[in-house]
Each structure stands twice: as C-alpha cells, then as structure tokens.
Amino acid sequence: MNSKHHWESVYQRNTTDQVSWFRSHLEASLDYIQAATPDPHAGIIDVGCGEATLVDDLLALGYDDITVLDISESAIEAAKRRLGKASSRVTWCVGDITQVILKARRYDLWHDRAVFHFLLDSNQRAAYVRQLCYSLVPGGHVVMATFGPEGPTRCSGLDVVRYSATQLSEQLGPSFELLSDHLEVHETPTGHSQQFLYTHFRHKDGIGRSLSVHRHGDDIF
Ligand SMILES: C[S@@+](CC[C@H](N)C(=O)[O-])C[C@H]1O[C@@H](n2cnc3c(N)ncnc32)[C@H](O)[C@@H]1O
C-alpha cells in the first residue's frame, strides 16, 4: 500500500480522537508559533496537518495567512467540515510534501508535528529539506516535532525514525540554526506514553529561488 492509500485508510477507519497522535490542542506547537511569529499576518504552513485543531486555534488567535497541507484528502475534508464557514479563511492543499509543487510564495513559519519522522529514505528526507528551503523566507522559522530518542519505533503501523535535537539538526543541515528544543511525553487516547521531541529552528540565510522556477511534482494547488 502506498503512503497516500495508507493515510486515507487511517482517516477513513478512525475518528479524529481515535488516532494515537490525537491531542485536543497542540499546546507546545502553539507556544512555539506564537513566540516565533507573533505577527498575525505571518505566513504559516502546517505540513501534514491531519485533523489537528492547530488551524482552528491559529484562526482564533487572529492569524490570517494559514496554509495546511496533508497527503490525505479525507483528513483535509474532515478539518474543513469541522471549521465550517471559517474554512474559507484557510488555504487547503492535498499533496505529498516531498513531491508537491507548492505555491510560488514563501512562508514565515513551517510547522510539522509527527510527519518528518515517517521519512525513512534519505532521498525523501532530502526532498523534504529542499522543499523547506524553497518555501521559507530568509530568517524564517521551523517548528518541528518528531518522536524523541526514547519514543516509539513505529506509529500507525509504519516504521519511524527517532531523533535527538542534534540528529534532527544534522538532517536539516547547516543553514538551519537550532534555537530551542524540549522533550515531551504525549499520552495517547489509549493511555500509552510516547516521547516527542519539539524543536525550533531558524533558517539562517535562506536559499534564493526564483518564484517562477518550474519544479517537478505530482500536485499543484
Ligand atoms: C501522525 S499524523 C500527525 C498529524 C498532525 N500533524 C498532528 O500532529 O495531529 C501524520 C500526518 O502526516 C500526513 N502525512 C504523512 N506523510 C505525508 C507526506 N509525505 N506529505 C504530506 N503529509 C503526510 C498524514 O496523512 C498524517 O495526517
């Protein structure tokens, strides 16, 4: 089963609060985002948003330039339904972050909770980091959460890579400066504890890109 089919099936088989990564609010992410980009007009992209309420909470805080992306259309549709009319204030995208052609624009902040750690192949990780570099403004922020060094080795039936802050820093490369990190224990809906690593990086210089550059991918939005 390919990745898209896997995730569509996960969201079709489970309600929002049945998946192991469910939290009613992504408190740590919200804290990092508000500290990094207090300006409500900051461009924020949530990569692999799933059905998380981060978008609802960001809208409630007054953020008005939010993009959410997921490989699963079912997850995006569920989040849209939950938001109702407010969903028109969000840019929604369905695509694989390692392949999608993102809009020709840059974001002030890139958020990822529990997506990067599913990328097992170094080529996939390189594609993700390229996308990140193309998409951030110079000096832009990355708030990324993965399983920590003592976190689970599998999630949602898939193998994952666990990271320390140093290891994640190595993955993102020298143009990203680690500003802060912490470990957090997440309690799953079935009562299991999972160690998460939260990180905040800043893109030191920004890699120049022409916004008209054509890149190859499988989705356009
Ligand atoms: C563990 S869930 C986390 C969801 C959400 N970030 C949260 O914290 O509640 C991982 C999410 O990443 C999405 N995903 C997995 N691989 C992806 C990819 N290559 N591109 C975009 N989304 C992806 C899945 O559909 C799923 O919604």
Ligand as a Chemical Component Dictionary entry (heavy atoms), coordinates in Angstrom:
data_LIG
# 
_chem_comp.id                   LIG 
_chem_comp.type                 NON-POLYMER 
_chem_comp.pdbx_formal_charge   0 
_chem_comp.three_letter_code    LIG 
# 
loop_
_chem_comp_atom.comp_id 
_chem_comp_atom.atom_id 
_chem_comp_atom.alt_atom_id 
_chem_comp_atom.type_symbol 
_chem_comp_atom.charge 
_chem_comp_atom.model_Cartn_x 
_chem_comp_atom.model_Cartn_y 
_chem_comp_atom.model_Cartn_z 
_chem_comp_atom.pdbx_ordinal 
LIG C1  C1  C 0  0.962  11.275 12.805 1  
LIG S1  S1  S 1  -0.043 12.248 11.812 2  
LIG C2  C2  C 0  0.152  13.880 12.539 3  
LIG C3  C3  C 0  -0.996 14.812 12.192 4  
LIG C4  C4  C 0  -0.877 16.213 12.816 5  
LIG N1  N1  N 0  0.341  16.883 12.400 6  
LIG C5  C5  C 0  -0.981 16.150 14.313 7  
LIG O1  O1  O 0  0.014  16.417 14.980 8  
LIG O2  O2  O -1 -2.066 15.849 14.793 9  
LIG C6  C6  C 0  0.929  12.376 10.335 10 
LIG C7  C7  C 0  0.234  13.140 9.247  11 
LIG O3  O3  O 0  1.112  13.371 8.166  12 
LIG C8  C8  C 0  0.444  13.110 6.955  13 
LIG N2  N2  N 0  1.498  12.703 6.005  14 
LIG C9  C9  C 0  2.246  11.578 6.037  15 
LIG N3  N3  N 0  3.153  11.586 5.057  16 
LIG C10 C10 C 0  2.979  12.760 4.384  17 
LIG C11 C11 C 0  3.614  13.360 3.274  18 
LIG N4  N4  N 0  4.622  12.747 2.627  19 
LIG N5  N5  N 0  3.182  14.567 2.846  20 
LIG C12 C12 C 0  2.152  15.187 3.479  21 
LIG N6  N6  N 0  1.515  14.671 4.549  22 
LIG C13 C13 C 0  1.929  13.481 5.000  23 
LIG C14 C14 C 0  -0.551 12.019 7.286  24 
LIG O4  O4  O 0  -1.648 11.959 6.406  25 
LIG C15 C15 C 0  -0.971 12.425 8.698  26 
LIG O5  O5  O 0  -2.061 13.307 8.681  27 
# 
loop_
_chem_comp_bond.comp_id 
_chem_comp_bond.atom_id_1 
_chem_comp_bond.atom_id_2 
_chem_comp_bond.value_order 
_chem_comp_bond.pdbx_ordinal 
LIG C1  S1  SING 1  
LIG S1  C2  SING 2  
LIG S1  C6  SING 3  
LIG C2  C3  SING 4  
LIG C3  C4  SING 5  
LIG C4  N1  SING 6  
LIG C4  C5  SING 7  
LIG C5  O1  DOUB 8  
LIG C5  O2  SING 9  
LIG C6  C7  SING 10 
LIG C7  O3  SING 11 
LIG C7  C15 SING 12 
LIG O3  C8  SING 13 
LIG C8  N2  SING 14 
LIG C8  C14 SING 15 
LIG N2  C9  SING 16 
LIG N2  C13 SING 17 
LIG C9  N3  DOUB 18 
LIG N3  C10 SING 19 
LIG C10 C11 SING 20 
LIG C10 C13 DOUB 21 
LIG C11 N4  SING 22 
LIG C11 N5  DOUB 23 
LIG N5  C12 SING 24 
LIG C12 N6  DOUB 25 
LIG N6  C13 SING 26 
LIG C14 O4  SING 27 
LIG C14 C15 SING 28 
LIG C15 O5  SING 29 
# 
